[in-house]
Amino acid sequence: MNTFQNLKDDLKANPKTWLITGVAGFIGSNLLESLLDLDQKVVGLDNFSTGFQHNLDEVKTKCSDKWQNFSFIEGDICNLDHCRKSFERSIEVFETKTDYVLHQAALGSVPRSIANPIATNSNNVTGFLNILTASRDSQVKRFVYAASSSAYGDNSDSIKTEDCIGAPLSPYAVSKRVNEMYAQVYSQLYPIQTVGLRYFNVFGPRQNPTGSYAAVIPLWINDLLHNKKIIIFGDGNTSRDFCFVKNVVQANLLACLTSNTEVAGQVFNVACNQTTSLKQLHSHINSILKKHDTTSTSPLEYKPFRTGDILHSLADISKAKIFFNYTPTDSLYEGLEKTIPWFIKKVSQT
Ligand SMILES: NC(=O)c1ccc[n+]([C@@H]2O[C@H](COP(=O)([O-])OP(=O)(O)OC[C@H]3O[C@@H](n4cnc5c(N)ncnc54)[C@H](O)[C@@H]3O)[C@@H](O)[C@H]2O)c1
């Protein structure tokens, strides 16, 4: 049996109490679903700025018999009081302190941060410091937070390793880098263990396909299903290390529960170590749509590169493997095979 399976068995036998910030978002709601499935107790905080009630409703439907193990607070991490109330809630509702924090709340998207750097800074830096401080004061066992591959900035190494970062290329990248610095210094100064997970292009069910800041995979699946024009910024050879959300859930749980205390204050890449160009991605999505008897007539258009975009991004994931045995289970293609039916179903319901 692998370590992750052992960990899940242990959790089921000895349930813990968790706080997920950004619980109504894409990754947060996937974490919630996995934790409820493992009989955990969860408090979730979200201000619905980019998250949705329908994400929570979907988890409720899938985990209806476990829903009493979840307590939701509509609140803002920019408000320190809301952060502190999230920890009080677990005592009020579950009569136990919060063991672990999975901090996902942030304003995502490089273009959004270029359009509105002040909002990005408030949510991603001030908000981060608030929830980190409230977590420290609540003496949580570990604080695991969503960092980002954007931290690599203009580093031109063909494979990104954690200790070689470049200059940030956007306010979003700055905000995520500042998170890492605060987390590291808190781990040094105070009795709190922080772990940063640098996510690389996460995708999966419940990722928002609409709006001007949508990520490429949900956007393209949705646009192909609606026969809308597909736009590729650049020549199509831009590449990414796309990571299915189930792998991200695994990394979060392992980072919280590993007995290896050397993780404290550190950052880890969370990806698949698999490079895929945008052209290849387009072809994979089309081939899976065909398997579902869905052929798209969407035209393909190339436009110039966008400011702040990184050309190539591929992760070395050996550090997470060494420190807490992170072993991605789903490749890009396998993840797409699980994701596309979710979007097909959504479109058929509208
Ligand atoms: N999706 C990716 O590919 C990716 C890659 C790298 C890093 N990340 C990071 O992972 C985390 C989750 O991303 P996601 O893709 O699920 O995005 P998402 O937008 O779906 O989820 C973010 C959630 O945080 C909530 N939120 C935002 N600001 C808040 C605030 N001030 N107070 C309370 N809640 C707030 C939003 O309402 C939303 O529900 C973010 O920190 C993001 O920066 C994501």
PDBQT file of the ligand as one rigid body, heavy atoms in Angstrom, charges set to zero:
ROOT
HETATM    1  N1  LIG A 401      -5.551  27.194 -10.387  1.00  0.00    +0.000 N 
HETATM    2  C1  LIG A 401      -4.248  27.242 -10.602  1.00  0.00    +0.000 C 
HETATM    3  O1  LIG A 401      -3.735  26.805 -11.630  1.00  0.00    +0.000 OA
HETATM    4  C2  LIG A 401      -3.328  27.836  -9.563  1.00  0.00    +0.000 A 
HETATM    5  C3  LIG A 401      -1.952  27.878  -9.831  1.00  0.00    +0.000 A 
HETATM    6  C4  LIG A 401      -1.107  28.428  -8.869  1.00  0.00    +0.000 A 
HETATM    7  C5  LIG A 401      -1.623  28.886  -7.675  1.00  0.00    +0.000 A 
HETATM    8  N2  LIG A 401      -2.966  28.855  -7.461  1.00  0.00    +0.000 N 
HETATM    9  C6  LIG A 401      -3.481  29.361  -6.191  1.00  0.00    +0.000 C 
HETATM   10  O2  LIG A 401      -4.356  28.391  -5.641  1.00  0.00    +0.000 OA
HETATM   11  C7  LIG A 401      -5.361  29.025  -4.862  1.00  0.00    +0.000 C 
HETATM   12  C8  LIG A 401      -6.730  28.558  -5.281  1.00  0.00    +0.000 C 
HETATM   13  O3  LIG A 401      -6.904  28.859  -6.659  1.00  0.00    +0.000 OA
HETATM   14  P1  LIG A 401      -8.191  28.446  -7.491  1.00  0.00    +0.000 P 
HETATM   15  O4  LIG A 401      -7.732  28.109  -8.845  1.00  0.00    +0.000 OA
HETATM   16  O5  LIG A 401      -9.007  27.465  -6.719  1.00  0.00    +0.000 OA
HETATM   17  O6  LIG A 401      -8.932  29.851  -7.579  1.00  0.00    +0.000 OA
HETATM   18  P2  LIG A 401     -10.457  30.243  -7.273  1.00  0.00    +0.000 P 
HETATM   19  O7  LIG A 401     -10.578  31.669  -7.682  1.00  0.00    +0.000 OA
HETATM   20  O8  LIG A 401     -11.379  29.265  -7.848  1.00  0.00    +0.000 OA
HETATM   21  O9  LIG A 401     -10.505  30.121  -5.686  1.00  0.00    +0.000 OA
HETATM   22  C9  LIG A 401     -10.089  31.136  -4.818  1.00  0.00    +0.000 C 
HETATM   23  C10 LIG A 401     -11.161  31.270  -3.754  1.00  0.00    +0.000 C 
HETATM   24  O10 LIG A 401     -10.719  32.226  -2.771  1.00  0.00    +0.000 OA
HETATM   25  C11 LIG A 401     -11.817  33.080  -2.477  1.00  0.00    +0.000 C 
HETATM   26  N3  LIG A 401     -11.258  34.359  -2.025  1.00  0.00    +0.000 N 
HETATM   27  C12 LIG A 401     -10.530  35.239  -2.751  1.00  0.00    +0.000 A 
HETATM   28  N4  LIG A 401     -10.212  36.297  -2.000  1.00  0.00    +0.000 NA
HETATM   29  C13 LIG A 401     -10.743  36.079  -0.776  1.00  0.00    +0.000 A 
HETATM   30  C14 LIG A 401     -10.762  36.818   0.426  1.00  0.00    +0.000 A 
HETATM   31  N5  LIG A 401     -10.189  38.023   0.509  1.00  0.00    +0.000 N 
HETATM   32  N6  LIG A 401     -11.390  36.293   1.502  1.00  0.00    +0.000 NA
HETATM   33  C15 LIG A 401     -11.994  35.084   1.425  1.00  0.00    +0.000 A 
HETATM   34  N7  LIG A 401     -12.025  34.352   0.304  1.00  0.00    +0.000 NA
HETATM   35  C16 LIG A 401     -11.412  34.848  -0.784  1.00  0.00    +0.000 A 
HETATM   36  C17 LIG A 401     -12.591  33.207  -3.771  1.00  0.00    +0.000 C 
HETATM   37  O11 LIG A 401     -13.918  33.630  -3.587  1.00  0.00    +0.000 OA
HETATM   38  C18 LIG A 401     -12.488  31.785  -4.309  1.00  0.00    +0.000 C 
HETATM   39  O12 LIG A 401     -13.538  30.975  -3.838  1.00  0.00    +0.000 OA
HETATM   40  C19 LIG A 401      -5.122  30.519  -5.032  1.00  0.00    +0.000 C 
HETATM   41  O13 LIG A 401      -4.336  30.959  -3.946  1.00  0.00    +0.000 OA
HETATM   42  C20 LIG A 401      -4.324  30.614  -6.303  1.00  0.00    +0.000 C 
HETATM   43  O14 LIG A 401      -3.531  31.772  -6.352  1.00  0.00    +0.000 OA
HETATM   44  C21 LIG A 401      -3.832  28.346  -8.379  1.00  0.00    +0.000 A 
ENDROOT
TORSDOF 0
